[in-house]
Amino acid sequence: MMKTRIFRLVGILVLVMSIFSSCEKKTDGERVLANELTLSDSSVELSEIGETYQLNAIVKPFEAENKTVKWISSDSDIMSVSSSGLVTVKGVGVVTITATLISDSSVSASCEISFVSDKIVGKWVSKGTVGMSIQFNGLANPEEGRFTYDEFIAYCEDSIEKSETDEEAEDFKANISYAQQCKLVYGAGCSLDVMQQNRLKVNLGKEGLVCSDCSWKANDVNEYSIHFTEKWNTPRERNSILVLDEENNNVILNLSPEPELSHTWFIVFEREQ
């Protein structure tokens, strides 16, 4: 009987020791570490500002201990991504969303997400001086500082005759000269070719000059920022605002929206059928 108890006790001790040995071995030498990362999608197309899309990270082996990932957007102005992989559309364009293992930066996976605004993609043609107007900034009543092209030319010509100094007259002559240049560049013959994937082509005036470094992105519903370099005489960068008027099937280009400027030109474009 005593021998039987001793054998049982020894067996229990051996079992306990084997369990501790197994746990110690797994903890010190055989921890299961993540070595593979994929995403739920490799490419996605979204269609609205404010739209969200959930990306999921799949880490293998499934029993790995270090499965936490970090999410990064290649352009957070176009699309942001949360710590859980939720993507939010903020502008037009294409971004790469990347998930990386925090414990091993060499393990990562990416998804390309694009947003194209079908509302504005297409060719828009200037309505000429009929659709051109100028707004003087800093006035208490903005409507008092708004002129059509023809009204502005007549106002400047009248002001030249009433000028009390040569300097004052020269200022109004300069305004007429700039207005005529805007007419030549952005009047009849000017078109905006708005394409997908954040591309924009601006054809200026009857000379067929093409701007360079063109891009566009959505700021809000029906409002877009467009950037281009105006190649006319001296190259000039334009950071303009384009507003879509769906009711009239027009877009209105706010050529120089900077508030510190004394005035800005607005040009109306019609969608080419």
Legacy VTK file of the C-alpha trace (Angstrom):
# vtk DataFile Version 3.0
C-alpha trace
ASCII
DATASET POLYDATA
POINTS 273 float
0.000 0.000 0.000
2.826 2.360 0.938
4.604 1.624 -2.316
1.448 2.362 -4.273
1.110 5.755 -2.577
4.733 6.556 -3.255
4.346 5.678 -6.929
1.204 7.852 -7.181
2.989 10.760 -5.484
5.942 10.423 -7.808
3.617 10.302 -10.813
1.844 13.479 -9.707
5.169 15.274 -9.182
6.380 14.215 -12.608
3.127 15.474 -14.182
3.354 18.831 -12.376
6.995 19.248 -13.339
6.238 18.468 -16.972
3.470 21.098 -17.014
5.750 23.767 -15.515
8.503 22.752 -17.887
6.151 23.046 -20.871
4.916 26.496 -19.794
8.429 27.744 -19.178
9.600 26.447 -22.524
6.722 28.195 -24.393
7.262 31.450 -22.512
11.023 31.616 -23.000
11.642 29.963 -26.325
8.452 29.280 -28.245
6.244 32.385 -28.108
3.988 32.520 -31.131
4.858 35.728 -32.997
3.031 37.320 -35.928
4.865 37.096 -39.236
2.171 37.750 -41.844
-0.256 40.650 -42.400
-2.905 41.121 -45.077
-5.842 43.519 -45.428
-9.477 42.781 -46.153
-9.185 44.752 -49.445
-6.382 45.569 -51.875
-8.226 48.374 -53.709
-11.464 50.292 -53.104
-13.362 53.033 -54.970
-15.519 55.451 -52.964
-17.910 58.081 -54.295
-18.904 60.681 -51.673
-17.300 63.225 -49.366
-17.721 62.017 -45.791
-18.173 58.392 -46.834
-16.467 55.846 -44.563
-15.042 52.410 -45.232
-13.774 49.845 -42.749
-10.507 48.078 -43.521
-9.604 45.031 -41.454
-6.129 43.708 -40.744
-5.676 39.930 -40.836
-2.654 38.871 -38.779
-1.211 35.357 -38.882
-0.680 33.025 -37.172
-4.087 33.569 -35.606
-2.776 32.569 -32.162
0.033 35.150 -32.331
0.402 37.412 -29.313
1.661 40.612 -31.022
-1.256 41.387 -33.368
-1.603 45.171 -32.824
-1.171 47.260 -35.997
-0.664 50.949 -36.769
-2.675 52.581 -39.587
-1.288 55.356 -41.823
-2.749 57.320 -44.765
-0.421 58.536 -47.518
-2.445 61.779 -47.703
-4.681 62.566 -44.733
-6.056 65.660 -46.532
-7.773 63.324 -48.999
-8.576 60.393 -46.708
-7.976 59.876 -43.023
-7.755 56.538 -41.234
-8.499 55.826 -37.583
-6.587 53.567 -35.215
-9.109 50.830 -35.989
-8.784 51.072 -39.802
-11.884 53.196 -40.501
-11.224 55.331 -43.612
-13.032 58.676 -44.110
-13.173 60.483 -47.473
-12.188 64.164 -47.239
-11.203 65.035 -50.802
-10.723 63.867 -54.379
-7.773 61.669 -55.222
-6.021 58.382 -54.570
-4.344 57.390 -51.313
-2.560 54.353 -49.980
-3.669 53.113 -46.565
-0.978 51.040 -44.843
-1.194 48.818 -41.778
2.059 47.902 -40.027
2.736 45.581 -37.093
3.810 47.678 -34.131
6.116 44.895 -32.941
7.773 44.455 -36.362
7.761 47.332 -38.844
8.951 45.020 -41.632
5.532 43.343 -41.652
2.922 45.521 -43.407
0.141 45.540 -46.004
-1.504 48.283 -48.072
-4.766 49.137 -49.823
-5.238 51.751 -52.559
-8.408 53.781 -52.115
-9.675 56.275 -54.693
-12.432 58.867 -54.696
-13.733 60.299 -57.954
-16.473 62.938 -58.051
-18.625 62.104 -61.061
-20.526 65.371 -60.514
-17.669 67.482 -61.828
-15.639 65.165 -64.064
-15.996 66.333 -67.648
-15.287 69.315 -69.883
-16.468 72.782 -68.885
-16.397 75.701 -71.348
-16.287 79.405 -70.467
-19.381 81.493 -71.221
-17.110 84.397 -72.161
-17.649 87.916 -70.835
-21.342 87.112 -70.260
-20.242 84.855 -67.437
-17.429 87.047 -66.081
-17.758 89.302 -63.036
-15.460 91.009 -60.566
-15.884 91.355 -56.815
-14.127 94.047 -54.779
-13.312 92.766 -51.301
-13.580 94.473 -47.918
-16.855 96.293 -48.543
-19.630 96.425 -45.942
-22.146 95.566 -48.659
-20.509 93.042 -51.024
-23.193 93.596 -53.663
-21.983 97.173 -54.106
-18.602 95.854 -55.173
-19.849 93.327 -57.736
-19.641 94.227 -61.433
-20.157 92.363 -64.684
-17.257 92.609 -67.120
-18.885 95.350 -69.191
-19.979 97.274 -66.086
-16.438 97.164 -64.725
-14.873 98.464 -67.955
-17.427 101.310 -68.094
-16.802 102.121 -64.404
-13.023 102.318 -64.926
-13.326 104.439 -68.064
-15.626 106.852 -66.255
-13.261 106.965 -63.297
-10.305 107.794 -65.538
-12.108 110.892 -66.787
-12.930 111.938 -63.216
-9.466 111.221 -61.812
-7.838 114.161 -60.077
-4.270 112.880 -60.443
-2.304 111.025 -63.102
-1.507 108.310 -60.558
-5.188 107.676 -59.912
-5.898 107.524 -63.636
-3.044 105.049 -64.165
-4.532 102.735 -61.512
-7.832 102.540 -63.389
-5.997 102.015 -66.687
-4.132 99.112 -65.072
-7.456 97.655 -63.923
-8.792 97.818 -67.481
-5.636 96.165 -68.800
-5.919 93.318 -66.277
-9.617 92.861 -67.053
-8.858 92.617 -70.767
-6.188 90.027 -70.032
-8.688 87.989 -67.983
-11.118 88.215 -70.898
-8.455 86.969 -73.306
-7.326 84.139 -71.017
-10.551 83.017 -69.335
-13.160 84.256 -71.769
-14.437 82.510 -74.893
-12.214 79.560 -75.745
-11.149 78.757 -72.214
-12.072 75.316 -70.928
-11.538 73.134 -67.884
-11.072 69.437 -68.554
-11.650 67.787 -65.197
-10.534 64.176 -65.178
-10.487 61.343 -62.714
-7.639 60.488 -60.368
-7.034 64.099 -59.277
-6.073 65.360 -62.748
-7.042 68.683 -64.297
-6.272 70.236 -67.665
-6.856 73.944 -68.158
-6.895 75.259 -71.720
-6.454 79.010 -71.692
-7.900 81.353 -74.277
-7.882 81.148 -78.036
-4.127 80.636 -78.028
-4.687 77.137 -76.643
-2.182 77.599 -73.841
-2.254 74.760 -71.345
-1.575 75.233 -67.655
0.809 72.935 -65.838
0.918 71.390 -62.351
-2.860 71.025 -62.343
-4.755 69.259 -59.570
-8.130 69.401 -57.851
-9.792 68.072 -54.727
-13.180 68.341 -53.060
-13.489 70.649 -50.061
-17.150 70.050 -49.402
-20.313 69.119 -51.240
-20.164 70.932 -54.634
-17.028 72.942 -53.741
-13.556 72.136 -55.019
-10.056 73.538 -54.717
-8.121 73.643 -57.965
-4.441 74.424 -58.307
-2.605 75.215 -61.523
0.205 77.350 -62.899
-1.064 79.921 -65.372
1.313 80.086 -68.320
0.497 83.507 -69.645
3.266 86.072 -69.951
4.793 85.584 -66.495
3.828 82.174 -64.989
1.464 82.578 -62.041
0.259 79.995 -59.551
-3.487 79.874 -59.056
-5.113 78.410 -55.966
-8.718 78.835 -56.963
-12.135 77.656 -55.829
-14.597 75.927 -58.137
-18.268 75.820 -57.078
-20.720 73.491 -58.797
-24.135 75.015 -59.518
-26.146 71.859 -60.223
-29.387 73.759 -60.807
-27.947 75.674 -63.755
-25.429 73.007 -64.793
-22.592 75.501 -64.332
-19.358 75.736 -62.402
-18.155 79.091 -61.104
-14.409 79.654 -60.874
-13.318 81.995 -58.075
-9.980 82.818 -59.622
-8.231 84.447 -56.627
-10.087 83.722 -53.381
-7.363 85.071 -51.095
-9.106 87.549 -48.725
-6.129 89.924 -48.634
-6.510 90.740 -52.332
-8.466 93.855 -53.293
-10.630 91.996 -55.808
-11.192 88.674 -57.533
-12.653 87.530 -60.817
-15.464 84.990 -61.141
-15.795 83.026 -64.395
-18.826 80.863 -65.221
-18.326 77.630 -67.182
-20.970 75.423 -68.802
-20.667 71.651 -69.061
-20.026 70.654 -72.650
-22.750 68.329 -73.881
LINES 1 274
273 0 1 2 3 4 5 6 7 8 9 10 11 12 13 14 15 16 17 18 19 20 21 22 23 24 25 26 27 28 29 30 31 32 33 34 35 36 37 38 39 40 41 42 43 44 45 46 47 48 49 50 51 52 53 54 55 56 57 58 59 60 61 62 63 64 65 66 67 68 69 70 71 72 73 74 75 76 77 78 79 80 81 82 83 84 85 86 87 88 89 90 91 92 93 94 95 96 97 98 99 100 101 102 103 104 105 106 107 108 109 110 111 112 113 114 115 116 117 118 119 120 121 122 123 124 125 126 127 128 129 130 131 132 133 134 135 136 137 138 139 140 141 142 143 144 145 146 147 148 149 150 151 152 153 154 155 156 157 158 159 160 161 162 163 164 165 166 167 168 169 170 171 172 173 174 175 176 177 178 179 180 181 182 183 184 185 186 187 188 189 190 191 192 193 194 195 196 197 198 199 200 201 202 203 204 205 206 207 208 209 210 211 212 213 214 215 216 217 218 219 220 221 222 223 224 225 226 227 228 229 230 231 232 233 234 235 236 237 238 239 240 241 242 243 244 245 246 247 248 249 250 251 252 253 254 255 256 257 258 259 260 261 262 263 264 265 266 267 268 269 270 271 272
